[in-house]
Structure formats: structure tokens, C-alpha cells
Amino acid sequence: MEGGVAAGAATAETPASLDANANFLRPTTFRASILQLLTSKTDITDTAGVACVARIKGDVNEVFDELDKNGNGQIDPDELKTLLIKLGTDPAMVTEEAVLKAVKEIDKTGQGIVVRQDFIVWYTKSEARIKAQTRALFDKFDVNSSGTIDKSEVGNLMKGLGNHPTESEINEALISMGHENADDHSAEVSFAEFEKWYYNSLFWQKQQDAAGEAAESCQSFWDGVKEGCGELSDPSVPFRAKFVFLFTLPLNLFFCLIPDCRPPGKEGWCYLSFFGSIATIALLAINMVELATIFGDTLGIPTVVMGYTILAAGTSVPDLLSSVIVAKQGQGDMAVSSSIGSNIFDVAFGLPVPWIVYGLVAASSGCNCGVMVQADGLALNLVVLLCMVAAIVVTIYAHGWKMTRGLGGIMFLGYFAYVAFALGMTPAKDWTVASCTVPFKFDPFGLG
């Protein structure tokens, strides 16, 4: 939507270039259901995804209830007009025509009204909401209501908006706002100065992307598939996103079979979503192992090699993505604990549970037998793994408990060293590749 309410969402201090681009009624990122990380317009390491949903959606129901004066579960054009003005839109721009156009773009039912489900998605990604939040946070730090804040409060304000600026970035911001001496802690920044700089910064673009991704996380799998198909012709969508969407479309359609509790009003389906997801993971895991074995046998790759490399890497990709995302958000402890915690869960829960179930079934059948845990070189492998854990702790300590490039390089070397050791300790009998016989001879041209 161009002009109208969207353009009026920018305040008087906002640059004219931003007025032309202001658009709070459309998604800001490409949508592809559960594979959003791979299909987003933003870089995969900068994707906020579900992490920002709770923060953004915290007051959306309260806002809806406040606007819905008659309590009928709907917002009519007059009530939406009230919200637009409250969010900072120039009242002169909130004409009847502009409001009706806004309602039409928000309304998915075609009835000329805004229901709670559609409102939650729109409000979550609304550019006007983000700008109103920026102003409210500025006023919060301006405790004396002087209309200005100092250098330290500028940094705290940016952090309150979900950014993680460094000291040098804060200094550069102050210089860009017209304060030549960035080290002057007595320098005062007005909202007009901050707004003009912030709305032209990468921080603002990242905040818009985060809001768009949060709104997309409220949509169902099926809506994501439909929207993704519709945006295949959009020239602004990267080719990478289009290719991955088409490549994963069968998987997305399969996920549509899982009851989806993310859309507003479907929260009660959370238990069905949970158990449906567990069943789907189990089914896909079984298929992954079987197909990887067949793939390795076809290319003549021993199963033990496939297990140590392809399967090991494949099962760790989700941990990798989640760790990278939270690390980019400044949560280094969470990035490390995510990977370590998942492995502890595997060993302390994933293995004992089936053993306990087996023991209970055996005991109920009068069989006095347990689970035999045995493998060639098991004791030595356990010792090596414990030594690897100790080496990791020592390495992190040597790097000052910080995630550095040097630490990453050492981790890579440690992984390849362990794989080489494990493969070297593998008995020769495990290096054999399964062979198969052809049940029939296919010779359509009679060349046999």
C-alpha cells in the first residue's frame, strides 16, 4: 500500500525517503512455513524467528480488547482509526478512504471488519507499532521529560529495542546525530536526532525483519505454503529463497498434516502439535537413517563412515542453527548450553528410557534378562570422549571463556581428529559395504 495511512505513519521528523517506503500492512520477509530459516530474505545468521514472538506479542491481546469497546470480538473501521492515530499516524492522513483500504488489507474474511486472528498478525509486524514503541521507550529514559537523553541512555534505549550495539557503534551513532565528541557523556540527544538516525540505520531494518518473522511465525503451515507460492513471482525475493522453497515444498505439504497451534485462536491445539511433531520426527529419523544407509551402499561408502559424518552432521544441524542465531543475539551461554544440553539429554534420557521400557516388558513376561551394551572398543571410545570433553573445557578456559575464531578452529581440528581416531579403531569387518543382486535383467534394447 502506497501513500495513505502507511505514509502518514512516519512522524514529522522522519526523512521523506522513509515516508515513501513506510509500509506496515504487508509482511517484510518471505514466508515458507517451518523452513523459514532457509527461505527468509534476511541472512540465515541474522534471522530472529520465534525468539522475538513472545516479546512482540506480549500486549497484542490487551490492545485488541482496549479497541473493541463493544466486546464483539471485532474491530470496525472507526476503532482501527483510533489505533492508527494512537500509534502516531498524522490524523490528517487518516481519511475514511485510507482507513477502509487498511481494513481491506488486514481483513482476511472479506467482510470489512478486523477479527482478532488477523489483527494479531498485522499488529505484530506493524511498522507503526514499532515506531510507537521507539517513542515510548525514549520517553521512559527521558525521566526529567526534557526531550533529550544522554549517551549512556542512548545505548540502553537501543538495547531496549532488541539491539546489541557495541561501544564503537554507539559512538558512531552519536557522531551521525551531530555530536562531534562521542566521548562527551554530557551530550544530550533529542528524539528528532535519534529518530532521524535510527530509521536510516541497519538496526531499524533488523527490527522490521524481526517483526515480520514474528508475524510469519503466527501463520499456519498451509498459509505459509500458499503465501510462498504466491511470492514466487516477486522479483524482490532472493533466488535462494525461491529455490529452497520449491525444493522443500513436498516436506512443507507433509508438515501441513500436523495440527498447528501457532495461528491465533488455535493455542488449544498445543498438545496435538507437540505429539504430532514427536511422531513426525520419529518417522523422519527412521527414514533418514535408512535412506542414508542405502545411499552409502549405493556409492560404496561403509555404513560406519556415513554414521560418523553424514548422519552425525545431519542430526546436529538444528543445534547449529539455533546456536548461531542466539549467539548473534548476544546469548553466548545459550549457544553453548544448547548443544551440550542436547547431548546430555540424549545420553541421560534418550538411551535409558527405551532400556527401562524393555526391562519392564521383560520383567512382566517373567524374563530375567537385561539390555546388553557391547561394542568393539567401547571402553576406549568412552575414555577418548571424556578426554575430548576435558580438552574442550580447557580450550575454552584458555580463550578467556569467549567464543573466538581460534576456539572455532580448534573445535574443527578436534572433530576431525576424533573422526580419524574412531574410523581407525573400527574393525575391518565393519568396513564392508552391503552388496545386492539384481532380481531381473533390464535390457530394453537387447544389447545384453
Secondary structure as UniProt FT lines:
FT   HELIX           4..8
FT   TURN            12..13
FT   HELIX           16..21
FT   HELIX           33..35
FT   HELIX           36..39
FT   HELIX           44..46
FT   HELIX           49..52
FT   HELIX           53..57
FT   TURN            58..59
FT   HELIX           60..67
FT   TURN            69..70
FT   STRAND          74..75
FT   HELIX           77..86
FT   TURN            87..88
FT   HELIX           91..93
FT   HELIX           96..106
FT   STRAND          114..115
FT   HELIX           116..125
FT   HELIX           127..141
FT   TURN            143..144
FT   STRAND          148..149
FT   HELIX           151..160
FT   TURN            161..162
FT   HELIX           167..176
FT   TURN            177..178
FT   TURN            182..183
FT   TURN            185..186
FT   STRAND          189..190
FT   HELIX           191..198
FT   TURN            199..200
FT   HELIX           202..216
FT   TURN            217..218
FT   HELIX           221..230
FT   HELIX           231..233
FT   TURN            235..236
FT   HELIX           239..247
FT   HELIX           249..255
FT   TURN            256..257
FT   TURN            264..265
FT   HELIX           267..269
FT   HELIX           270..299
FT   HELIX           303..306
FT   HELIX           307..311
FT   HELIX           312..328
FT   TURN            329..330
FT   HELIX           332..345
FT   HELIX           346..350
FT   HELIX           352..364
FT   TURN            365..366
FT   TURN            376..377
FT   HELIX           378..398
FT   TURN            399..401
FT   HELIX           405..425
FT   HELIX           428..431
FT   TURN            444..445
//
